[in-house]
Amino acid sequence: MDGKFFLCFCMAPKPPIDEGVSGRQSLKRLLESKTGQLAFREFLKTEYSEENILFWLACEEYKTITSNTAMAEAAKRIYTEFVQVDAPRQINIDCETRREITNSVSQPTLSCFDKAQRMIYKLMKKDCYPRFLKSEIYQALLEPSDAS
């Protein structure tokens, strides 16, 4: 883990803990919180699986695109960064899903990444999230801020 960032994250005044990060809430609620996203992303970096949350967030942003030109550019960027074989941040999805995305990226729709996004969400929920709840990063997030 990048010790400087972790120290900075833990020592910085934290925003009030919201429902997305307090208690043992769901991954869905955690991801609805900017603070939760940041903490979970830092945890995933320590597990060398940051690409999962980055892909999930890219898909969430992608679904808000209204222009066909912007959609085509974003779809190509997501595909190149996360989906194609040997992508710099290649996500762990099955061959069939990867092939479906490859076939649809030339004429993308708003839902072309949905199946892969669901797969990555399930992976994070079942694999990474339970460990995150036991991590130092999560515990630091729960500690009250001295700046209050």
CORURNOR-V240411 format. One record per run of one state. SS is the DSSP state (~ for helix, > for strand, _ for the rest). FROM is the first residue (numbers start at 1). TO is the last residue. Records with the same first field share a line. If there is no record, write none. Layout:
SS = FROM-TO, FROM-TO
//
This chain:
_ = 1-2, 12-26, 32-33, 47-49, 63-67, 84-94, 108-113, 134-135, 143-148
~ = 3-11, 27-31, 34-46, 50-62, 68-83, 95-107, 114-133, 136-142
//
